[in-house]
Amino acid sequence: MEKSYLESMPDEKGFFGTYGGAFIPPELEKPFADINAAYDEISKSFDFIHELAKIRKYYQGRPTPISYAKNLSNFCGGGQIYLKREDLNHTGAHKLNHCIAEALLAKHLGKKKLIAETGAGQHGVALATAAAYFGLECEIHMGEVDIKKEYPNVLRMKILGAKVVPVSFGERTLKEAVDSAFGAYIEDSENTLFAIGSVVGPHPYPKMIRDFQRVVGIEAREQILEMTGKLPDSIVACVGGGSNAMGIFSGFIDDPCKLHGVEPTGKGTKLGEHAASLTYGKEGIMHGFNSIMLQDEEGNPASVHCVASGLDYPSVGPEHAHLKTIGRTIVGTANDEEAIDAFYKVSRLEGIIPALETAHAIAYSMKLAKENPKEMILVNFSGRGDKDIDFVTENYEIPKI
């Protein structure tokens, strides 16, 4: 019997076609091999699957619902927009889906500490939450720019007991936070699990995080069929590293649905003005994996910009690169101005304040709805915007009613 897409991708070495793999220093080969072996074991374990399901139901609040965005759909005057409400997941975003699972994996491996990077702070908050739940130490590396921009989440991490390490070199954003976290992990990989926050990094993380996030797509497919009696025409999700997108895409990967990954085009098309890796990047290795990345003239990761800290990354998950290359996904874009407009539109029309990352997907779905009046569009509403309120209101005028 022919294997399904999810069963066949990635291959044993972690490649999605030509993308992926594990390009890591020798001292990390054994720790990553141990993580891979442990994941292969627990992913088939009844006890692990049962405990994870129990936590998701009784602690996280899963399943999250789908909401029909009637007012937003009417405003667009076209397609019908539905929202998979990951903002209602505990901690306010999709991130806890994989953080709880990574913490369970850490316990299985006998680790005492979780370490990670964060951009918008949602992954940091989710990991600090998981660490508190399981009684583990937690250390979060975060760029100084993002600390200032997303300070409410910094306070949440500290309240939850995490140590927040400010990153002061380079652009002081997400890429540097990953660099800093990797360095700290190398120093104590024996006692620590590096809980990567997206479908990026060396094998097995792109596969593992996708699988942990797949619950979003599984739920969404069942829910939308129950609500409407049919599958959506289009699935829309924002893409930075791409965990929320792969989570919902994986539920529909073998269905005749169009999958739209929305990248941030920031404030322009020049390097340093955007973070649209799939749109403007080329193949390259960064942070231990091969993918499509934004590069300067020397081939180094380029400077990036995005109003949403969680999308401010010069590469993208290798599976997203593969899906684009084989034509399975459509790469869409939304710029800063469109994201801010969508932030206020969905707040005013639906009474839901979105994360700025999510606002990119909303902005694109609004354009898609106007252009395709007969289509059903399902958006992964990946997170709530509490963390962004101060930044948005300080830098952008609140529209008059």
FISE-413541 format. One line per 10 residues: their letters; for each residue x, y, z of N, C-alpha, C. Coordinates in steps of 0.02 Angstrom, whole numbers. Example, Ala and Ser with C-alpha at 12.3 -4.5 7.8 and 13.67 -1.06 7.14 Angstrom:
BEGIN
as = 660 -284 390 615 -225 390 660 -165 390 | 642 -112 354 684 -53 357 645 2 394 $
***
This chain:
BEGIN
meksylesmp = 42 -60 0 0 0 0 44 62 0 | 26 110 -41 65 173 -45 54 213 18 | 109 240 44 106 281 105 74 348 90 | 39 375 141 11 442 135 67 493 137 | 51 555 121 102 608 122 135 613 191 | 95 616 244 123 625 311 165 565 333 | 150 506 309 189 447 325 256 446 288 | 257 476 230 318 472 188 363 533 195 | 339 587 225 379 648 232 385 668 305 | 447 678 329 510 675 292 537 604 287 $
dekgffgtyg = 594 596 253 626 531 250 664 518 315 | 700 462 319 732 443 382 785 492 405 | 813 530 358 865 579 376 836 649 387 | 769 653 383 737 717 397 731 764 339 | 733 737 278 727 780 219 657 778 189 | 633 837 174 571 846 135 594 863 65 | 602 813 22 634 825 -42 706 843 -30 | 727 903 -52 796 925 -42 804 967 21 | 749 982 56 752 1027 113 748 989 179 | 781 1017 230 778 986 296 847 961 317 $
gafippelek = 849 900 345 912 872 367 933 897 435 | 995 879 454 1024 900 518 1096 919 507 | 1109 984 501 1176 1010 490 1200 1040 556 | 1228 996 598 1243 1015 667 1315 996 685 | 1344 1030 735 1412 1012 757 1413 943 788 | 1472 911 787 1478 842 813 1452 833 884 | 1461 884 926 1440 876 996 1365 873 1004 | 1327 892 952 1254 888 956 1225 826 922 | 1267 788 888 1241 731 851 1208 679 896 | 1240 663 952 1210 614 997 1146 641 1031 $
pfadinaayd = 1147 702 1059 1085 727 1089 1026 728 1040 | 1038 747 977 983 749 929 962 679 908 | 1010 633 905 992 564 890 950 534 947 | 967 551 1009 928 528 1066 857 556 1064 | 850 619 1046 784 650 1041 743 616 987 | 775 602 930 740 568 875 717 499 895 | 761 461 928 743 393 950 687 395 1002 | 691 443 1048 640 449 1100 572 468 1069 | 574 513 1020 511 533 988 480 474 950 | 522 436 914 496 378 879 462 329 927 $
eisksfdfih = 491 323 986 464 277 1036 398 303 1065 | 399 364 1090 339 389 1126 282 405 1079 | 297 421 1016 242 437 970 198 377 955 | 223 317 972 184 256 963 160 228 1030 | 175 264 1083 159 239 1150 88 258 1170 | 49 209 1191 -19 222 1215 -18 270 1274 | 28 259 1320 31 301 1381 43 374 1363 | 91 386 1318 106 455 1297 46 487 1262 | 18 451 1214 -38 477 1176 -98 491 1221 | -110 446 1268 -167 453 1314 -156 513 1361 $
elakirkyyq = -95 519 1389 -81 574 1435 -85 641 1399 | -58 644 1338 -61 707 1300 -133 726 1284 | -173 678 1264 -243 691 1250 -280 716 1312 | -265 686 1369 -297 705 1432 -279 777 1451 | -216 794 1444 -194 863 1460 -226 913 1413 | -229 896 1349 -259 941 1300 -332 953 1316 | -368 903 1337 -439 910 1351 -453 946 1416 | -417 927 1470 -435 951 1536 -392 1009 1561 | -338 1024 1525 -294 1080 1545 -291 1134 1492 | -279 1114 1430 -273 1163 1376 -340 1191 1353 $
grptpisyak = -393 1151 1359 -458 1173 1335 -472 1153 1263 | -442 1099 1240 -455 1074 1173 -515 1027 1174 | -553 1023 1119 -540 1056 1055 -559 1130 1056 | -521 1171 1020 -541 1241 1011 -595 1243 957 | -642 1291 961 -696 1292 912 -678 1325 846 | -722 1318 798 -721 1358 737 -777 1409 742 | -763 1471 727 -813 1524 726 -825 1548 654 | -887 1558 637 -903 1588 572 -899 1663 579 | -855 1695 541 -845 1767 544 -895 1802 498 | -957 1803 520 -1012 1829 479 -1002 1903 461 $
nlsnfcgggq = -986 1944 511 -979 2016 499 -920 2031 453 | -865 1996 465 -806 2006 422 -820 1983 351 | -855 1927 345 -874 1901 278 -919 1951 242 | -967 1978 277 -1012 2027 247 -975 2091 226 | -928 2112 268 -888 2171 253 -849 2161 188 | -821 2100 180 -781 2086 120 -826 2079 58 | -889 2062 70 -936 2057 14 -921 2001 -33 | -890 1948 -7 -871 1893 -51 -874 1826 -18 | -817 1791 -14 -815 1724 14 -831 1723 88 | -848 1664 112 -866 1654 182 -804 1635 222 $
iylkredlnh = -791 1673 276 -730 1664 315 -746 1630 381 | -711 1576 396 -717 1540 459 -649 1543 495 | -651 1544 561 -591 1551 601 -581 1492 648 | -525 1457 642 -507 1405 690 -475 1440 749 | -509 1439 807 -494 1484 862 -439 1460 909 | -377 1459 885 -321 1441 928 -306 1495 980 | -336 1554 972 -330 1605 1025 -364 1583 1089 | -410 1534 1084 -445 1509 1143 -409 1450 1176 | -354 1428 1145 -311 1378 1176 -277 1410 1237 | -266 1373 1290 -234 1401 1350 -167 1434 1332 $
tgahklnhci = -155 1492 1358 -99 1538 1345 -111 1581 1283 | -166 1570 1248 -186 1617 1196 -160 1606 1127 | -130 1549 1113 -104 1535 1046 -95 1460 1037 | -75 1441 976 -65 1371 960 -4 1341 992 | 41 1382 1018 107 1359 1040 105 1305 1094 | 55 1306 1138 54 1257 1192 44 1186 1166 | 17 1180 1105 8 1113 1076 73 1074 1073 | 126 1107 1052 190 1071 1049 231 1078 1113 | 221 1132 1151 260 1141 1212 245 1089 1265 | 180 1073 1274 162 1021 1321 193 954 1299 $
aeallakhlg = 190 940 1234 217 878 1208 294 876 1216 | 327 932 1204 400 934 1212 419 925 1285 | 379 953 1330 394 944 1401 385 871 1422 | 334 839 1394 324 767 1407 384 727 1381 | 409 746 1323 468 714 1294 529 724 1339 | 536 784 1366 592 799 1411 589 755 1474 | 529 746 1501 521 702 1559 540 631 1542 | 520 608 1483 537 541 1460 612 531 1455 | 648 583 1434 720 580 1426 758 593 1491 | 721 609 1545 753 623 1608 785 691 1613 $
kkkliaetga = 764 738 1572 792 805 1573 762 846 1630 | 800 894 1653 778 936 1709 759 1007 1688 | 776 1024 1626 769 1094 1606 748 1099 1533 | 706 1149 1518 687 1166 1450 719 1232 1431 | 744 1236 1370 774 1298 1347 746 1312 1278 | 735 1375 1262 705 1392 1197 718 1465 1179 | 703 1480 1117 701 1549 1092 629 1572 1088 | 619 1636 1084 552 1662 1070 558 1729 1035 | 508 1744 993 506 1808 958 451 1851 987 | 389 1832 970 331 1868 996 318 1853 1070 $
gqhgvalata = 351 1801 1096 341 1783 1166 290 1729 1177 | 251 1712 1126 198 1662 1135 228 1593 1148 | 281 1576 1112 315 1512 1125 346 1512 1194 | 376 1568 1213 407 1573 1279 356 1565 1335 | 298 1597 1328 246 1591 1378 220 1519 1381 | 210 1489 1323 184 1420 1321 234 1371 1352 | 298 1381 1337 349 1336 1365 355 1346 1440 | 353 1408 1463 355 1422 1535 295 1390 1570 | 238 1391 1536 178 1359 1563 187 1284 1569 | 214 1253 1515 225 1181 1516 276 1162 1569 $
aayfglecei = 329 1203 1575 380 1189 1626 350 1191 1696 | 308 1242 1708 276 1247 1774 231 1186 1787 | 195 1165 1736 149 1109 1743 186 1044 1761 | 245 1034 1731 282 972 1742 338 979 1793 | 347 1039 1822 399 1048 1872 469 1049 1845 | 479 1079 1787 544 1083 1755 570 1155 1757 | 636 1162 1756 666 1229 1748 653 1253 1677 | 654 1319 1667 641 1347 1601 683 1409 1589 | 716 1412 1531 757 1469 1513 738 1491 1442 | 719 1554 1435 696 1581 1371 742 1636 1347 $
hmgevdikke = 768 1629 1286 810 1680 1255 768 1723 1209 | 773 1789 1217 730 1835 1180 769 1899 1163 | 765 1919 1100 800 1980 1078 776 2042 1114 | 821 2088 1126 804 2149 1162 750 2190 1127 | 750 2190 1061 699 2225 1023 630 2196 1038 | 626 2129 1039 562 2095 1051 541 2100 1125 | 590 2103 1170 574 2112 1241 537 2177 1252 | 561 2230 1219 528 2295 1225 459 2294 1191 | 457 2262 1133 397 2262 1092 342 2219 1122 | 361 2164 1153 313 2114 1179 318 2107 1255 $
ypnvlrmkil = 327 2163 1290 341 2160 1361 288 2124 1403 | 223 2129 1386 174 2090 1425 190 2016 1428 | 215 1988 1374 233 1917 1374 296 1903 1414 | 341 1952 1417 401 1945 1459 380 1938 1532 | 333 1980 1553 309 1977 1622 274 1910 1635 | 236 1885 1587 203 1821 1595 254 1765 1606 | 307 1765 1565 359 1713 1572 390 1716 1641 | 405 1775 1666 436 1782 1732 388 1760 1787 | 325 1780 1781 275 1759 1831 270 1683 1834 | 275 1650 1776 271 1577 1772 334 1543 1796 $
gakvvpvsfg = 386 1581 1810 447 1552 1839 504 1544 1791 | 498 1567 1730 552 1559 1681 605 1613 1689 | 666 1596 1672 721 1644 1668 722 1671 1597 | 716 1737 1590 717 1768 1524 786 1798 1512 | 819 1774 1459 887 1796 1443 884 1846 1385 | 900 1911 1398 899 1960 1343 957 1948 1295 | 943 1953 1231 994 1943 1179 1010 2011 1149 | 1074 2031 1155 1092 2100 1139 1136 2107 1077 | 1151 2052 1042 1194 2057 983 1154 2055 918 | 1186 2076 864 1154 2075 798 1093 2119 795 $
ertlkeavds = 1040 2092 762 977 2130 755 936 2128 819 | 956 2086 867 922 2080 932 849 2059 925 | 837 2014 875 769 1988 865 771 1911 865 | 726 1880 828 716 1808 834 776 1766 813 | 808 1784 757 866 1745 734 919 1742 788 | 934 1799 817 986 1802 869 965 1765 932 | 900 1765 946 875 1727 1004 887 1652 994 | 877 1629 931 891 1558 916 966 1544 924 | 1008 1588 897 1081 1580 904 1101 1574 977 | 1074 1619 1018 1090 1620 1089 1067 1557 1125 $
afgayiedse = 1006 1535 1110 979 1475 1142 1019 1413 1123 | 1038 1409 1058 1079 1352 1036 1145 1350 1075 | 1176 1408 1083 1239 1411 1119 1233 1387 1191 | 1180 1408 1224 1168 1387 1293 1153 1313 1297 | 1117 1287 1247 1099 1216 1247 1162 1172 1239 | 1208 1193 1196 1269 1154 1185 1308 1146 1251 | 1304 1196 1294 1341 1194 1357 1313 1142 1406 | 1249 1125 1399 1220 1078 1448 1165 1035 1415 | 1182 1002 1360 1132 961 1325 1114 898 1364 | 1157 879 1412 1144 819 1450 1082 826 1495 $
ntlfaigsvv = 1073 885 1523 1018 896 1570 961 937 1541 | 969 960 1478 922 1008 1449 892 982 1384 | 829 999 1372 799 988 1306 789 1055 1273 | 814 1061 1212 802 1122 1173 732 1115 1142 | 685 1154 1166 616 1149 1143 605 1201 1088 | 624 1184 1027 618 1230 971 545 1249 960 | 533 1312 943 466 1339 942 429 1339 877 | 456 1306 825 421 1303 762 444 1242 722 | 420 1236 660 439 1179 618 505 1193 583 | 554 1216 622 620 1232 597 672 1194 637 $
gphpypkmir = 735 1204 621 789 1172 658 809 1105 627 | 858 1072 657 881 1007 632 829 953 643 | 831 901 603 790 841 613 801 814 683 | 750 796 722 682 781 700 631 837 712 | 654 898 730 607 950 751 554 970 700 | 571 980 636 517 998 589 460 946 586 | 479 883 588 428 829 588 391 827 655 | 429 830 709 402 822 775 352 879 792 | 371 941 778 327 998 792 265 995 748 | 274 976 685 216 968 640 167 917 670 $
dfqrvvgiea = 194 861 692 150 808 719 114 831 782 | 150 869 825 118 894 886 65 947 871 | 74 985 816 26 1036 797 -30 1008 753 | -24 947 732 -73 918 686 -143 914 717 | -147 917 783 -212 916 817 -256 972 791 | -227 1028 772 -266 1085 746 -302 1065 682 | -265 1035 636 -294 1014 572 -345 958 579 | -330 910 623 -376 854 634 -443 880 660 | -439 924 711 -500 953 739 -538 994 687 | -501 1037 651 -532 1083 604 -568 1047 548 $
reqilemtgk = -539 993 523 -571 955 469 -638 926 492 | -638 896 551 -699 866 578 -751 920 591 | -730 976 620 -776 1029 639 -808 1063 579 | -768 1078 528 -796 1115 470 -844 1071 431 | -830 1006 429 -877 960 397 -943 956 435 | -939 956 501 -999 954 543 -1039 1019 535 | -1003 1076 530 -1036 1141 526 -1069 1153 458 | -1034 1134 404 -1055 1154 337 -1071 1096 290 | -1049 1036 308 -1061 978 265 -1013 971 208 | -961 1014 206 -912 1009 153 -845 1036 176 $
lpdsivacvg = -793 1022 136 -726 1046 152 -718 1118 127 | -674 1157 158 -662 1225 134 -629 1224 65 | -639 1278 28 -602 1286 -35 -529 1304 -21 | -519 1346 30 -452 1371 46 -439 1368 121 | -377 1350 139 -353 1353 208 -299 1407 209 | -303 1452 257 -256 1509 260 -222 1511 329 | -156 1520 329 -119 1527 391 -57 1570 379 | -38 1608 430 24 1647 424 84 1600 430 | 140 1622 399 201 1582 400 261 1625 418 | 291 1608 476 356 1635 494 403 1576 490 $
ggsnamgifs = 410 1539 546 440 1472 542 389 1425 511 | 325 1432 535 271 1396 502 237 1342 542 | 239 1343 609 209 1288 647 133 1289 645 | 103 1348 651 29 1349 650 3 1330 581 | 40 1350 529 19 1333 461 24 1258 449 | 80 1227 468 87 1155 458 37 1117 501 | 19 1144 559 -30 1112 601 -97 1105 567 | -122 1160 537 -187 1156 505 -182 1125 435 | -127 1139 399 -119 1109 332 -119 1033 335 | -88 1004 387 -81 932 391 -148 896 396 $
gfiddpcklh = -199 931 420 -265 901 423 -299 897 356 | -275 935 307 -307 939 241 -258 923 184 | -199 897 201 -145 890 152 -164 843 95 | -206 793 108 -227 745 56 -295 761 26 | -323 818 45 -388 840 19 -379 891 -38 | -430 899 -80 -426 947 -135 -439 1019 -113 | -405 1039 -60 -412 1108 -34 -348 1147 -53 | -356 1211 -66 -299 1253 -79 -269 1275 -12 | -204 1268 -6 -169 1286 56 -129 1350 45 | -145 1402 82 -114 1468 72 -71 1484 134 $
gveptgkgtk = -5 1490 124 40 1513 176 55 1586 166 | 40 1628 217 45 1701 209 109 1727 242 | 152 1757 202 214 1785 226 209 1861 235 | 253 1889 279 252 1962 290 297 1999 242 | 268 2044 203 308 2086 158 325 2153 189 | 310 2161 254 336 2217 292 321 2285 263 | 375 2322 250 368 2390 225 400 2401 157 | 420 2347 122 450 2354 56 478 2289 30 | 509 2292 -29 535 2232 -62 611 2224 -55 | 645 2274 -27 717 2269 -20 734 2226 40 $
lgehaaslty = 795 2195 39 818 2157 97 818 2202 158 | 793 2175 213 790 2214 274 723 2248 284 | 681 2248 233 615 2281 237 558 2231 246 | 573 2166 243 521 2115 246 550 2051 277 | 507 2000 284 530 1935 308 497 1880 267 | 491 1892 202 457 1846 157 507 1798 124 | 525 1746 160 578 1700 138 558 1662 75 | 498 1633 74 476 1594 17 467 1637 -46 | 450 1700 -35 437 1745 -91 502 1771 -122 | 550 1788 -80 611 1821 -105 676 1783 -91 $
gkegimhgfn = 672 1727 -56 732 1692 -35 758 1641 -84 | 813 1609 -65 842 1555 -104 870 1502 -57 | 886 1445 -84 906 1389 -42 969 1404 -2 | 967 1385 62 1025 1396 105 1017 1362 172 | 1072 1353 207 1073 1319 272 1079 1370 328 | 1036 1362 378 1036 1407 436 1007 1369 495 | 1036 1379 554 1012 1348 615 1003 1272 609 | 1048 1241 570 1051 1169 567 1005 1135 517 | 973 1173 472 929 1142 422 933 1180 356 | 920 1144 302 921 1173 235 850 1192 214 $
simlqdeegn = 841 1254 192 775 1277 172 783 1335 123 | 730 1373 116 732 1435 76 739 1492 125 | 791 1533 115 805 1586 164 825 1651 129 | 817 1705 165 838 1770 141 912 1779 156 | 951 1796 104 1024 1799 111 1051 1866 85 | 1105 1888 117 1139 1947 92 1188 1927 37 | 1228 1974 13 1273 1960 -43 1326 1908 -27 | 1342 1899 37 1391 1849 58 1360 1781 73 | 1293 1776 66 1259 1714 79 1240 1704 151 | 1250 1756 193 1230 1752 263 1156 1770 271 $
pasvhcvasg = 1124 1748 326 1055 1767 337 1047 1843 336 | 998 1866 298 989 1938 289 950 1968 347 | 955 2033 355 914 2069 403 841 2065 379 | 795 2063 426 724 2058 409 685 2109 449 | 624 2122 427 579 2166 463 507 2141 457 | 471 2145 511 399 2131 511 369 2162 572 | 310 2190 566 275 2219 623 259 2167 676 | 255 2103 655 242 2048 701 307 2012 718 | 325 2013 782 389 1984 803 393 1909 789 | 337 1874 790 338 1802 780 348 1781 707 $
ldypsvgpeh = 347 1829 661 360 1814 590 427 1842 567 | 464 1871 614 526 1908 599 585 1861 595 | 586 1818 543 636 1764 538 658 1758 465 | 724 1752 452 748 1752 383 746 1685 346 | 715 1635 376 707 1571 342 636 1546 356 | 624 1482 338 557 1454 346 565 1379 355 | 516 1347 386 519 1275 396 531 1238 330 | 573 1187 330 590 1152 268 531 1119 233 | 480 1100 271 422 1070 240 383 1122 200 | 382 1184 223 350 1237 185 388 1249 119 $
ahlktigrti = 454 1246 123 494 1254 62 479 1198 12 | 472 1137 39 457 1080 -4 387 1086 -35 | 338 1103 6 269 1107 -19 262 1162 -72 | 299 1216 -63 298 1269 -115 330 1243 -179 | 387 1208 -171 424 1184 -230 384 1135 -271 | 345 1091 -238 306 1042 -276 238 1070 -297 | 224 1132 -280 162 1164 -300 101 1147 -259 | 112 1119 -198 55 1101 -157 27 1161 -119 | 69 1209 -104 45 1268 -69 50 1330 -112 | 9 1379 -95 10 1444 -128 39 1493 -77 $
vgtandeeai = 89 1531 -98 121 1579 -53 87 1647 -63 | 55 1671 -10 23 1736 -10 63 1785 31 | 45 1849 29 81 1899 67 33 1950 97 | 56 1982 150 22 2040 179 76 2084 209 | 69 2150 199 120 2195 226 99 2223 294 | 142 2264 322 128 2292 389 62 2330 390 | 52 2372 341 -8 2414 339 -71 2371 335 | -69 2319 293 -127 2275 287 -140 2237 351 | -86 2216 385 -93 2178 447 -124 2222 502 | -102 2285 507 -130 2330 556 -203 2344 542 $
dafykvsrle = -220 2353 478 -289 2364 459 -332 2303 478 | -307 2243 465 -343 2182 483 -349 2174 558 | -297 2195 595 -298 2193 668 -359 2231 694 | -369 2291 669 -426 2332 691 -492 2307 662 | -491 2284 599 -554 2263 567 -585 2204 604 | -546 2152 617 -574 2093 649 -592 2108 722 | -556 2155 753 -573 2175 821 -641 2209 823 | -652 2255 776 -714 2294 774 -773 2253 748 | -760 2211 698 -815 2175 666 -834 2110 701 | -785 2077 733 -799 2012 763 -790 2010 839 $
giipaletah = -763 2065 867 -751 2065 939 -695 2018 960 | -647 2007 916 -590 1964 930 -526 2002 913 | -484 2016 962 -421 2051 949 -368 2000 930 | -342 2003 868 -294 1952 846 -222 1970 862 | -180 1920 868 -108 1932 868 -88 1962 801 | -34 2002 801 -12 2032 738 8 1979 687 | 34 1922 710 49 1868 665 -15 1844 630 | -66 1832 670 -131 1809 644 -162 1861 598 | -151 1925 613 -179 1979 572 -154 1976 500 | -95 1949 489 -71 1940 420 -115 1890 382 $
aiaysmklak = -133 1835 416 -176 1785 384 -246 1814 373 | -271 1854 420 -336 1886 412 -335 1934 353 | -283 1975 349 -277 2024 294 -280 1989 226 | -243 1934 221 -242 1897 158 -309 1865 144 | -341 1838 196 -406 1805 186 -460 1855 164 | -454 1917 187 -501 1969 167 -494 1982 92 | -432 1986 68 -422 1995 -4 -447 1934 -43 | -434 1875 -16 -455 1813 -49 -531 1809 -53 | -565 1830 0 -638 1828 1 -668 1876 -50 | -638 1935 -57 -664 1984 -105 -655 1959 -177 $
enpkemilvn = -600 1923 -188 -585 1900 -256 -621 1835 -274 | -644 1798 -223 -676 1733 -234 -742 1730 -196 | -794 1762 -222 -857 1771 -185 -894 1706 -170 | -878 1651 -203 -915 1589 -192 -876 1539 -149 | -818 1560 -124 -775 1512 -88 -786 1513 -13 | -772 1456 18 -769 1450 91 -695 1451 110 | -678 1496 156 -608 1506 176 -601 1493 251 | -556 1448 269 -543 1432 339 -475 1460 358 | -474 1504 407 -413 1537 430 -392 1508 498 | -329 1492 504 -304 1472 570 -292 1536 611 $
fsgrgdkdid = -337 1550 657 -332 1609 699 -283 1590 755 | -219 1598 740 -166 1566 779 -155 1595 848 | -175 1657 861 -164 1685 928 -200 1750 940 | -208 1765 1004 -243 1826 1024 -193 1884 1031 | -219 1945 1029 -175 2003 1024 -161 2041 1088 | -173 2012 1146 -159 2048 1209 -87 2074 1210 | -41 2032 1187 30 2049 1188 48 2109 1143 | 5 2123 1094 21 2174 1044 -15 2240 1055 | -60 2243 1103 -102 2303 1111 -60 2365 1124 | -13 2362 1170 28 2420 1187 67 2444 1126 $
fvtenyeipk = 100 2397 1091 140 2415 1033 98 2447 978 | 40 2416 964 -2 2441 910 -29 2511 926 | -55 2520 986 -86 2584 1003 -34 2640 1011 | 27 2622 1028 80 2672 1034 107 2694 966 | 101 2650 916 132 2664 851 81 2675 794 | 18 2656 805 -33 2663 753 -97 2692 784 | -125 2740 750 -185 2773 776 -245 2726 777 | -283 2728 831 -344 2689 836 -396 2720 789 | -424 2682 742 -473 2710 696 -535 2736 732 | -563 2789 706 -625 2816 733 -683 2772 711 $
i = -734 2768 753 -793 2729 736 -834 2764 682 $
***
